[in-house]
């Protein structure tokens, strides 16, 4: 199985958490075939909003959601 990774971000209530305040307006960067590519996309997206403490981007390991035992 591919180890797909989703990168997305948006405004959060607390910069140390992942409680997105407006889930309808999340910025979906994309789905990537490996962590290295996803991390590069995450870094680029996060860098664009580095001066906004309420914006946060994350990498989600989709393969762990699809097969949680692996």
mmCIF file of the N, C-alpha and C atoms, coordinates in Angstrom:
data_MODEL
# 
_entry.id   MODEL 
# 
loop_
_atom_site.group_PDB 
_atom_site.id 
_atom_site.type_symbol 
_atom_site.label_atom_id 
_atom_site.label_alt_id 
_atom_site.label_comp_id 
_atom_site.label_asym_id 
_atom_site.label_entity_id 
_atom_site.label_seq_id 
_atom_site.pdbx_PDB_ins_code 
_atom_site.Cartn_x 
_atom_site.Cartn_y 
_atom_site.Cartn_z 
_atom_site.occupancy 
_atom_site.B_iso_or_equiv 
_atom_site.pdbx_formal_charge 
_atom_site.auth_seq_id 
_atom_site.auth_comp_id 
_atom_site.auth_asym_id 
_atom_site.auth_atom_id 
_atom_site.pdbx_PDB_model_num 
ATOM 1   N N  . UNK A 1 1  ? 0.827   -1.179 0.000  1.00 0.00 ? 1  UNK A N  1 
ATOM 2   C CA . UNK A 1 1  ? 0.000   0.000  0.000  1.00 0.00 ? 1  UNK A CA 1 
ATOM 3   C C  . UNK A 1 1  ? 0.880   1.254  0.000  1.00 0.00 ? 1  UNK A C  1 
ATOM 4   N N  . UNK A 1 2  ? 0.467   2.260  -0.728 1.00 0.00 ? 2  UNK A N  1 
ATOM 5   C CA . UNK A 1 2  ? 1.191   3.528  -0.746 1.00 0.00 ? 2  UNK A CA 1 
ATOM 6   C C  . UNK A 1 2  ? 1.093   4.189  0.622  1.00 0.00 ? 2  UNK A C  1 
ATOM 7   N N  . UNK A 1 3  ? 2.088   4.923  0.956  1.00 0.00 ? 3  UNK A N  1 
ATOM 8   C CA . UNK A 1 3  ? 2.069   5.661  2.225  1.00 0.00 ? 3  UNK A CA 1 
ATOM 9   C C  . UNK A 1 3  ? 1.709   7.107  1.928  1.00 0.00 ? 3  UNK A C  1 
ATOM 10  N N  . UNK A 1 4  ? 0.434   7.338  1.634  1.00 0.00 ? 4  UNK A N  1 
ATOM 11  C CA . UNK A 1 4  ? -0.050  8.659  1.260  1.00 0.00 ? 4  UNK A CA 1 
ATOM 12  C C  . UNK A 1 4  ? -0.076  9.605  2.447  1.00 0.00 ? 4  UNK A C  1 
ATOM 13  N N  . UNK A 1 5  ? 0.195   10.884 2.156  1.00 0.00 ? 5  UNK A N  1 
ATOM 14  C CA . UNK A 1 5  ? 0.207   11.927 3.177  1.00 0.00 ? 5  UNK A CA 1 
ATOM 15  C C  . UNK A 1 5  ? -0.574  13.132 2.676  1.00 0.00 ? 5  UNK A C  1 
ATOM 16  N N  . UNK A 1 6  ? -1.422  13.681 3.529  1.00 0.00 ? 6  UNK A N  1 
ATOM 17  C CA . UNK A 1 6  ? -2.223  14.856 3.227  1.00 0.00 ? 6  UNK A CA 1 
ATOM 18  C C  . UNK A 1 6  ? -1.619  16.058 3.947  1.00 0.00 ? 6  UNK A C  1 
ATOM 19  N N  . UNK A 1 7  ? -1.485  17.171 3.236  1.00 0.00 ? 7  UNK A N  1 
ATOM 20  C CA . UNK A 1 7  ? -0.994  18.409 3.837  1.00 0.00 ? 7  UNK A CA 1 
ATOM 21  C C  . UNK A 1 7  ? -2.103  19.441 3.724  1.00 0.00 ? 7  UNK A C  1 
ATOM 22  N N  . UNK A 1 8  ? -2.473  20.013 4.861  1.00 0.00 ? 8  UNK A N  1 
ATOM 23  C CA . UNK A 1 8  ? -3.485  21.062 4.862  1.00 0.00 ? 8  UNK A CA 1 
ATOM 24  C C  . UNK A 1 8  ? -3.238  21.997 6.040  1.00 0.00 ? 8  UNK A C  1 
ATOM 25  N N  . UNK A 1 9  ? -3.932  23.134 6.015  1.00 0.00 ? 9  UNK A N  1 
ATOM 26  C CA . UNK A 1 9  ? -3.771  24.083 7.102  1.00 0.00 ? 9  UNK A CA 1 
ATOM 27  C C  . UNK A 1 9  ? -4.921  25.058 7.160  1.00 0.00 ? 9  UNK A C  1 
ATOM 28  N N  . UNK A 1 10 ? -4.883  25.866 8.198  1.00 0.00 ? 10 UNK A N  1 
ATOM 29  C CA . UNK A 1 10 ? -5.906  26.879 8.395  1.00 0.00 ? 10 UNK A CA 1 
ATOM 30  C C  . UNK A 1 10 ? -5.695  27.583 9.723  1.00 0.00 ? 10 UNK A C  1 
ATOM 31  N N  . UNK A 1 11 ? -6.642  28.404 10.057 1.00 0.00 ? 11 UNK A N  1 
ATOM 32  C CA . UNK A 1 11 ? -6.569  29.151 11.321 1.00 0.00 ? 11 UNK A CA 1 
ATOM 33  C C  . UNK A 1 11 ? -6.903  28.232 12.495 1.00 0.00 ? 11 UNK A C  1 
ATOM 34  N N  . UNK A 1 12 ? -6.132  28.380 13.561 1.00 0.00 ? 12 UNK A N  1 
ATOM 35  C CA . UNK A 1 12 ? -6.345  27.575 14.762 1.00 0.00 ? 12 UNK A CA 1 
ATOM 36  C C  . UNK A 1 12 ? -6.653  28.482 15.946 1.00 0.00 ? 12 UNK A C  1 
ATOM 37  N N  . UNK A 1 13 ? -7.387  27.949 16.911 1.00 0.00 ? 13 UNK A N  1 
ATOM 38  C CA . UNK A 1 13 ? -7.720  28.699 18.122 1.00 0.00 ? 13 UNK A CA 1 
ATOM 39  C C  . UNK A 1 13 ? -6.475  28.916 18.986 1.00 0.00 ? 13 UNK A C  1 
ATOM 40  N N  . UNK A 1 14 ? -5.616  27.895 19.041 1.00 0.00 ? 14 UNK A N  1 
ATOM 41  C CA . UNK A 1 14 ? -4.397  27.934 19.846 1.00 0.00 ? 14 UNK A CA 1 
ATOM 42  C C  . UNK A 1 14 ? -3.259  27.411 18.971 1.00 0.00 ? 14 UNK A C  1 
ATOM 43  N N  . UNK A 1 15 ? -2.206  28.179 18.751 1.00 0.00 ? 15 UNK A N  1 
ATOM 44  C CA . UNK A 1 15 ? -1.109  27.739 17.890 1.00 0.00 ? 15 UNK A CA 1 
ATOM 45  C C  . UNK A 1 15 ? -0.449  26.429 18.321 1.00 0.00 ? 15 UNK A C  1 
ATOM 46  N N  . UNK A 1 16 ? -0.642  26.023 19.567 1.00 0.00 ? 16 UNK A N  1 
ATOM 47  C CA . UNK A 1 16 ? -0.054  24.761 20.016 1.00 0.00 ? 16 UNK A CA 1 
ATOM 48  C C  . UNK A 1 16 ? -1.000  23.580 19.818 1.00 0.00 ? 16 UNK A C  1 
ATOM 49  N N  . UNK A 1 17 ? -2.204  23.838 19.338 1.00 0.00 ? 17 UNK A N  1 
ATOM 50  C CA . UNK A 1 17 ? -3.177  22.768 19.119 1.00 0.00 ? 17 UNK A CA 1 
ATOM 51  C C  . UNK A 1 17 ? -3.570  22.656 17.659 1.00 0.00 ? 17 UNK A C  1 
ATOM 52  N N  . UNK A 1 18 ? -4.545  21.809 17.405 1.00 0.00 ? 18 UNK A N  1 
ATOM 53  C CA . UNK A 1 18 ? -5.035  21.623 16.040 1.00 0.00 ? 18 UNK A CA 1 
ATOM 54  C C  . UNK A 1 18 ? -6.550  21.799 15.966 1.00 0.00 ? 18 UNK A C  1 
ATOM 55  N N  . UNK A 1 19 ? -7.072  22.714 16.770 1.00 0.00 ? 19 UNK A N  1 
ATOM 56  C CA . UNK A 1 19 ? -8.494  23.035 16.742 1.00 0.00 ? 19 UNK A CA 1 
ATOM 57  C C  . UNK A 1 19 ? -8.696  24.126 15.690 1.00 0.00 ? 19 UNK A C  1 
ATOM 58  N N  . UNK A 1 20 ? -9.030  23.711 14.470 1.00 0.00 ? 20 UNK A N  1 
ATOM 59  C CA . UNK A 1 20 ? -9.194  24.657 13.372 1.00 0.00 ? 20 UNK A CA 1 
ATOM 60  C C  . UNK A 1 20 ? -10.495 25.420 13.560 1.00 0.00 ? 20 UNK A C  1 
ATOM 61  N N  . UNK A 1 21 ? -10.414 26.745 13.510 1.00 0.00 ? 21 UNK A N  1 
ATOM 62  C CA . UNK A 1 21 ? -11.572 27.585 13.810 1.00 0.00 ? 21 UNK A CA 1 
ATOM 63  C C  . UNK A 1 21 ? -12.583 27.659 12.676 1.00 0.00 ? 21 UNK A C  1 
ATOM 64  N N  . UNK A 1 22 ? -12.158 27.418 11.433 1.00 0.00 ? 22 UNK A N  1 
ATOM 65  C CA . UNK A 1 22 ? -13.062 27.488 10.286 1.00 0.00 ? 22 UNK A CA 1 
ATOM 66  C C  . UNK A 1 22 ? -12.780 26.327 9.333  1.00 0.00 ? 22 UNK A C  1 
ATOM 67  N N  . UNK A 1 23 ? -13.242 25.129 9.668  1.00 0.00 ? 23 UNK A N  1 
ATOM 68  C CA . UNK A 1 23 ? -12.949 23.952 8.849  1.00 0.00 ? 23 UNK A CA 1 
ATOM 69  C C  . UNK A 1 23 ? -13.430 24.054 7.402  1.00 0.00 ? 23 UNK A C  1 
ATOM 70  N N  . UNK A 1 24 ? -14.411 24.905 7.149  1.00 0.00 ? 24 UNK A N  1 
ATOM 71  C CA . UNK A 1 24 ? -14.907 25.051 5.779  1.00 0.00 ? 24 UNK A CA 1 
ATOM 72  C C  . UNK A 1 24 ? -13.922 25.789 4.878  1.00 0.00 ? 24 UNK A C  1 
ATOM 73  N N  . UNK A 1 25 ? -12.972 26.470 5.467  1.00 0.00 ? 25 UNK A N  1 
ATOM 74  C CA . UNK A 1 25 ? -12.005 27.241 4.690  1.00 0.00 ? 25 UNK A CA 1 
ATOM 75  C C  . UNK A 1 25 ? -10.572 26.755 4.864  1.00 0.00 ? 25 UNK A C  1 
ATOM 76  N N  . UNK A 1 26 ? -10.399 25.457 5.063  1.00 0.00 ? 26 UNK A N  1 
ATOM 77  C CA . UNK A 1 26 ? -9.049  24.913 5.164  1.00 0.00 ? 26 UNK A CA 1 
ATOM 78  C C  . UNK A 1 26 ? -8.346  25.017 3.816  1.00 0.00 ? 26 UNK A C  1 
ATOM 79  N N  . UNK A 1 27 ? -7.047  25.229 3.860  1.00 0.00 ? 27 UNK A N  1 
ATOM 80  C CA . UNK A 1 27 ? -6.223  25.252 2.663  1.00 0.00 ? 27 UNK A CA 1 
ATOM 81  C C  . UNK A 1 27 ? -5.653  23.849 2.470  1.00 0.00 ? 27 UNK A C  1 
ATOM 82  N N  . UNK A 1 28 ? -6.204  23.114 1.505  1.00 0.00 ? 28 UNK A N  1 
ATOM 83  C CA . UNK A 1 28 ? -5.703  21.770 1.212  1.00 0.00 ? 28 UNK A CA 1 
ATOM 84  C C  . UNK A 1 28 ? -4.564  21.919 0.210  1.00 0.00 ? 28 UNK A C  1 
ATOM 85  N N  . UNK A 1 29 ? -3.352  21.649 0.669  1.00 0.00 ? 29 UNK A N  1 
ATOM 86  C CA . UNK A 1 29 ? -2.165  21.782 -0.173 1.00 0.00 ? 29 UNK A CA 1 
ATOM 87  C C  . UNK A 1 29 ? -2.103  20.617 -1.150 1.00 0.00 ? 29 UNK A C  1 
ATOM 88  N N  . UNK A 1 30 ? -2.388  19.389 -0.665 1.00 0.00 ? 30 UNK A N  1 
ATOM 89  C CA . UNK A 1 30 ? -2.393  18.241 -1.554 1.00 0.00 ? 30 UNK A CA 1 
ATOM 90  C C  . UNK A 1 30 ? -2.150  16.931 -0.845 1.00 0.00 ? 30 UNK A C  1 
ATOM 91  N N  . UNK A 1 31 ? -2.197  15.875 -1.645 1.00 0.00 ? 31 UNK A N  1 
ATOM 92  C CA . UNK A 1 31 ? -1.903  14.514 -1.178 1.00 0.00 ? 31 UNK A CA 1 
ATOM 93  C C  . UNK A 1 31 ? -0.610  14.095 -1.859 1.00 0.00 ? 31 UNK A C  1 
ATOM 94  N N  . UNK A 1 32 ? 0.298   13.537 -1.074 1.00 0.00 ? 32 UNK A N  1 
ATOM 95  C CA . UNK A 1 32 ? 1.639   13.244 -1.566 1.00 0.00 ? 32 UNK A CA 1 
ATOM 96  C C  . UNK A 1 32 ? 1.986   11.774 -1.355 1.00 0.00 ? 32 UNK A C  1 
ATOM 97  N N  . UNK A 1 33 ? 2.837   11.213 -2.217 1.00 0.00 ? 33 UNK A N  1 
ATOM 98  C CA . UNK A 1 33 ? 3.122   9.773  -2.192 1.00 0.00 ? 33 UNK A CA 1 
ATOM 99  C C  . UNK A 1 33 ? 4.083   9.322  -1.100 1.00 0.00 ? 33 UNK A C  1 
ATOM 100 N N  . UNK A 1 34 ? 4.766   10.261 -0.465 1.00 0.00 ? 34 UNK A N  1 
ATOM 101 C CA . UNK A 1 34 ? 5.716   9.890  0.585  1.00 0.00 ? 34 UNK A CA 1 
ATOM 102 C C  . UNK A 1 34 ? 5.904   11.059 1.543  1.00 0.00 ? 34 UNK A C  1 
ATOM 103 N N  . UNK A 1 35 ? 6.470   10.773 2.683  1.00 0.00 ? 35 UNK A N  1 
ATOM 104 C CA . UNK A 1 35 ? 6.629   11.799 3.711  1.00 0.00 ? 35 UNK A CA 1 
ATOM 105 C C  . UNK A 1 35 ? 7.577   12.913 3.275  1.00 0.00 ? 35 UNK A C  1 
ATOM 106 N N  . UNK A 1 36 ? 8.645   12.560 2.585  1.00 0.00 ? 36 UNK A N  1 
ATOM 107 C CA . UNK A 1 36 ? 9.626   13.563 2.169  1.00 0.00 ? 36 UNK A CA 1 
ATOM 108 C C  . UNK A 1 36 ? 8.983   14.639 1.294  1.00 0.00 ? 36 UNK A C  1 
ATOM 109 N N  . UNK A 1 37 ? 8.176   14.235 0.349  1.00 0.00 ? 37 UNK A N  1 
ATOM 110 C CA . UNK A 1 37 ? 7.492   15.182 -0.531 1.00 0.00 ? 37 UNK A CA 1 
ATOM 111 C C  . UNK A 1 37 ? 6.462   15.986 0.248  1.00 0.00 ? 37 UNK A C  1 
ATOM 112 N N  . UNK A 1 38 ? 5.727   15.321 1.132  1.00 0.00 ? 38 UNK A N  1 
ATOM 113 C CA . UNK A 1 38 ? 4.727   16.010 1.957  1.00 0.00 ? 38 UNK A CA 1 
ATOM 114 C C  . UNK A 1 38 ? 5.391   17.026 2.871  1.00 0.00 ? 38 UNK A C  1 
ATOM 115 N N  . UNK A 1 39 ? 6.520   16.669 3.446  1.00 0.00 ? 39 UNK A N  1 
ATOM 116 C CA . UNK A 1 39 ? 7.221   17.591 4.330  1.00 0.00 ? 39 UNK A CA 1 
ATOM 117 C C  . UNK A 1 39 ? 7.679   18.835 3.573  1.00 0.00 ? 39 UNK A C  1 
ATOM 118 N N  . UNK A 1 40 ? 8.159   18.667 2.357  1.00 0.00 ? 40 UNK A N  1 
ATOM 119 C CA . UNK A 1 40 ? 8.584   19.814 1.552  1.00 0.00 ? 40 UNK A CA 1 
ATOM 120 C C  . UNK A 1 40 ? 7.397   20.734 1.268  1.00 0.00 ? 40 UNK A C  1 
ATOM 121 N N  . UNK A 1 41 ? 6.244   20.162 0.949  1.00 0.00 ? 41 UNK A N  1 
ATOM 122 C CA . UNK A 1 41 ? 5.036   20.963 0.700  1.00 0.00 ? 41 UNK A CA 1 
ATOM 123 C C  . UNK A 1 41 ? 4.578   21.652 1.981  1.00 0.00 ? 41 UNK A C  1 
ATOM 124 N N  . UNK A 1 42 ? 4.642   20.941 3.101  1.00 0.00 ? 42 UNK A N  1 
ATOM 125 C CA . UNK A 1 42 ? 4.269   21.516 4.392  1.00 0.00 ? 42 UNK A CA 1 
ATOM 126 C C  . UNK A 1 42 ? 5.170   22.704 4.726  1.00 0.00 ? 42 UNK A C  1 
ATOM 127 N N  . UNK A 1 43 ? 6.479   22.541 4.549  1.00 0.00 ? 43 UNK A N  1 
ATOM 128 C CA . UNK A 1 43 ? 7.430   23.621 4.847  1.00 0.00 ? 43 UNK A CA 1 
ATOM 129 C C  . UNK A 1 43 ? 7.147   24.852 3.984  1.00 0.00 ? 43 UNK A C  1 
ATOM 130 N N  . UNK A 1 44 ? 6.873   24.635 2.712  1.00 0.00 ? 44 UNK A N  1 
ATOM 131 C CA . UNK A 1 44 ? 6.601   25.757 1.806  1.00 0.00 ? 44 UNK A CA 1 
ATOM 132 C C  . UNK A 1 44 ? 5.332   26.491 2.229  1.00 0.00 ? 44 UNK A C  1 
ATOM 133 N N  . UNK A 1 45 ? 4.280   25.747 2.545  1.00 0.00 ? 45 UNK A N  1 
ATOM 134 C CA . UNK A 1 45 ? 3.016   26.365 2.963  1.00 0.00 ? 45 UNK A CA 1 
ATOM 135 C C  . UNK A 1 45 ? 3.180   27.095 4.292  1.00 0.00 ? 45 UNK A C  1 
ATOM 136 N N  . UNK A 1 46 ? 3.846   26.477 5.243  1.00 0.00 ? 46 UNK A N  1 
ATOM 137 C CA . UNK A 1 46 ? 4.050   27.094 6.554  1.00 0.00 ? 46 UNK A CA 1 
ATOM 138 C C  . UNK A 1 46 ? 4.912   28.347 6.433  1.00 0.00 ? 46 UNK A C  1 
ATOM 139 N N  . UNK A 1 47 ? 5.892   28.318 5.553  1.00 0.00 ? 47 UNK A N  1 
ATOM 140 C CA . UNK A 1 47 ? 6.774   29.479 5.384  1.00 0.00 ? 47 UNK A CA 1 
ATOM 141 C C  . UNK A 1 47 ? 6.007   30.682 4.841  1.00 0.00 ? 47 UNK A C  1 
ATOM 142 N N  . UNK A 1 48 ? 5.023   30.437 3.973  1.00 0.00 ? 48 UNK A N  1 
ATOM 143 C CA . UNK A 1 48 ? 4.238   31.538 3.414  1.00 0.00 ? 48 UNK A CA 1 
ATOM 144 C C  . UNK A 1 48 ? 3.437   32.274 4.490  1.00 0.00 ? 48 UNK A C  1 
ATOM 145 N N  . UNK A 1 49 ? 3.120   31.586 5.584  1.00 0.00 ? 49 UNK A N  1 
ATOM 146 C CA . UNK A 1 49 ? 2.297   32.185 6.648  1.00 0.00 ? 49 UNK A CA 1 
ATOM 147 C C  . UNK A 1 49 ? 3.056   32.304 7.970  1.00 0.00 ? 49 UNK A C  1 
ATOM 148 N N  . UNK A 1 50 ? 4.365   32.340 7.910  1.00 0.00 ? 50 UNK A N  1 
ATOM 149 C CA . UNK A 1 50 ? 5.195   32.322 9.113  1.00 0.00 ? 50 UNK A CA 1 
ATOM 150 C C  . UNK A 1 50 ? 4.915   33.505 10.049 1.00 0.00 ? 50 UNK A C  1 
ATOM 151 N N  . UNK A 1 51 ? 4.470   34.621 9.516  1.00 0.00 ? 51 UNK A N  1 
ATOM 152 C CA . UNK A 1 51 ? 4.212   35.795 10.353 1.00 0.00 ? 51 UNK A CA 1 
ATOM 153 C C  . UNK A 1 51 ? 2.816   35.813 10.976 1.00 0.00 ? 51 UNK A C  1 
ATOM 154 N N  . UNK A 1 52 ? 2.004   34.813 10.686 1.00 0.00 ? 52 UNK A N  1 
ATOM 155 C CA . UNK A 1 52 ? 0.636   34.739 11.209 1.00 0.00 ? 52 UNK A CA 1 
ATOM 156 C C  . UNK A 1 52 ? 0.545   33.575 12.194 1.00 0.00 ? 52 UNK A C  1 
ATOM 157 N N  . UNK A 1 53 ? 0.590   33.880 13.483 1.00 0.00 ? 53 UNK A N  1 
ATOM 158 C CA . UNK A 1 53 ? 0.619   32.834 14.517 1.00 0.00 ? 53 UNK A CA 1 
ATOM 159 C C  . UNK A 1 53 ? -0.654  31.995 14.570 1.00 0.00 ? 53 UNK A C  1 
ATOM 160 N N  . UNK A 1 54 ? -1.732  32.461 13.959 1.00 0.00 ? 54 UNK A N  1 
ATOM 161 C CA . UNK A 1 54 ? -2.978  31.688 14.012 1.00 0.00 ? 54 UNK A CA 1 
ATOM 162 C C  . UNK A 1 54 ? -3.129  30.735 12.830 1.00 0.00 ? 54 UNK A C  1 
ATOM 163 N N  . UNK A 1 55 ? -2.175  30.744 11.903 1.00 0.00 ? 55 UNK A N  1 
ATOM 164 C CA . UNK A 1 55 ? -2.202  29.811 10.767 1.00 0.00 ? 55 UNK A CA 1 
ATOM 165 C C  . UNK A 1 55 ? -1.297  28.630 11.075 1.00 0.00 ? 55 UNK A C  1 
ATOM 166 N N  . UNK A 1 56 ? -1.811  27.436 10.792 1.00 0.00 ? 56 UNK A N  1 
ATOM 167 C CA . UNK A 1 56 ? -1.030  26.226 11.066 1.00 0.00 ? 56 UNK A CA 1 
ATOM 168 C C  . UNK A 1 56 ? -1.247  25.235 9.938  1.00 0.00 ? 56 UNK A C  1 
ATOM 169 N N  . UNK A 1 57 ? -0.178  24.585 9.505  1.00 0.00 ? 57 UNK A N  1 
ATOM 170 C CA . UNK A 1 57 ? -0.240  23.527 8.499  1.00 0.00 ? 57 UNK A CA 1 
ATOM 171 C C  . UNK A 1 57 ? 0.206   22.223 9.150  1.00 0.00 ? 57 UNK A C  1 
ATOM 172 N N  . UNK A 1 58 ? -0.383  21.126 8.707  1.00 0.00 ? 58 UNK A N  1 
ATOM 173 C CA . UNK A 1 58 ? -0.074  19.815 9.277  1.00 0.00 ? 58 UNK A CA 1 
ATOM 174 C C  . UNK A 1 58 ? 0.083   18.781 8.170  1.00 0.00 ? 58 UNK A C  1 
ATOM 175 N N  . UNK A 1 59 ? 0.766   17.703 8.507  1.00 0.00 ? 59 UNK A N  1 
ATOM 176 C CA . UNK A 1 59 ? 0.888   16.531 7.638  1.00 0.00 ? 59 UNK A CA 1 
ATOM 177 C C  . UNK A 1 59 ? 0.110   15.405 8.304  1.00 0.00 ? 59 UNK A C  1 
ATOM 178 N N  . UNK A 1 60 ? -0.821  14.822 7.569  1.00 0.00 ? 60 UNK A N  1 
ATOM 179 C CA . UNK A 1 60 ? -1.619  13.701 8.084  1.00 0.00 ? 60 UNK A CA 1 
ATOM 180 C C  . UNK A 1 60 ? -1.202  12.441 7.340  1.00 0.00 ? 60 UNK A C  1 
ATOM 181 N N  . UNK A 1 61 ? -0.891  11.398 8.073  1.00 0.00 ? 61 UNK A N  1 
ATOM 182 C CA . UNK A 1 61 ? -0.489  10.121 7.491  1.00 0.00 ? 61 UNK A CA 1 
ATOM 183 C C  . UNK A 1 61 ? -1.752  9.347  7.110  1.00 0.00 ? 61 UNK A C  1 
ATOM 184 N N  . UNK A 1 62 ? -2.180  9.480  5.858  1.00 0.00 ? 62 UNK A N  1 
ATOM 185 C CA . UNK A 1 62 ? -3.426  8.833  5.435  1.00 0.00 ? 62 UNK A CA 1 
ATOM 186 C C  . UNK A 1 62 ? -3.348  7.317  5.525  1.00 0.00 ? 62 UNK A C  1 
ATOM 187 N N  . UNK A 1 63 ? -2.186  6.748  5.283  1.00 0.00 ? 63 UNK A N  1 
ATOM 188 C CA . UNK A 1 63 ? -2.056  5.296  5.337  1.00 0.00 ? 63 UNK A CA 1 
ATOM 189 C C  . UNK A 1 63 ? -2.338  4.762  6.754  1.00 0.00 ? 63 UNK A C  1 
ATOM 190 N N  . UNK A 1 64 ? -2.058  5.577  7.774  1.00 0.00 ? 64 UNK A N  1 
ATOM 191 C CA . UNK A 1 64 ? -2.350  5.150  9.153  1.00 0.00 ? 64 UNK A CA 1 
ATOM 192 C C  . UNK A 1 64 ? -3.855  5.183  9.443  1.00 0.00 ? 64 UNK A C  1 
ATOM 193 N N  . UNK A 1 65 ? -4.574  6.067  8.752  1.00 0.00 ? 65 UNK A N  1 
ATOM 194 C CA . UNK A 1 65 ? -6.032  6.101  8.908  1.00 0.00 ? 65 UNK A CA 1 
ATOM 195 C C  . UNK A 1 65 ? -6.688  4.955  8.145  1.00 0.00 ? 65 UNK A C  1 
ATOM 196 N N  . UNK A 1 66 ? -6.133  4.615  6.993  1.00 0.00 ? 66 UNK A N  1 
ATOM 197 C CA . UNK A 1 66 ? -6.713  3.565  6.169  1.00 0.00 ? 66 UNK A CA 1 
ATOM 198 C C  . UNK A 1 66 ? -6.451  2.169  6.743  1.00 0.00 ? 66 UNK A C  1 
ATOM 199 N N  . UNK A 1 67 ? -5.268  1.991  7.332  1.00 0.00 ? 67 UNK A N  1 
ATOM 200 C CA . UNK A 1 67 ? -4.897  0.712  7.952  1.00 0.00 ? 67 UNK A CA 1 
ATOM 201 C C  . UNK A 1 67 ? -4.233  1.005  9.295  1.00 0.00 ? 67 UNK A C  1 
ATOM 202 N N  . UNK A 1 68 ? -5.017  1.284  10.330 1.00 0.00 ? 68 UNK A N  1 
ATOM 203 C CA . UNK A 1 68 ? -4.445  1.714  11.608 1.00 0.00 ? 68 UNK A CA 1 
ATOM 204 C C  . UNK A 1 68 ? -3.530  0.695  12.292 1.00 0.00 ? 68 UNK A C  1 
ATOM 205 N N  . UNK A 1 69 ? -3.609  -0.569 11.934 1.00 0.00 ? 69 UNK A N  1 
ATOM 206 C CA . UNK A 1 69 ? -2.766  -1.574 12.572 1.00 0.00 ? 69 UNK A CA 1 
ATOM 207 C C  . UNK A 1 69 ? -1.365  -1.633 11.988 1.00 0.00 ? 69 UNK A C  1 
ATOM 208 N N  . UNK A 1 70 ? -1.125  -0.913 10.878 1.00 0.00 ? 70 UNK A N  1 
ATOM 209 C CA . UNK A 1 70 ? 0.203   -0.946 10.225 1.00 0.00 ? 70 UNK A CA 1 
ATOM 210 C C  . UNK A 1 70 ? 1.040   0.239  10.618 1.00 0.00 ? 70 UNK A C  1 
# 
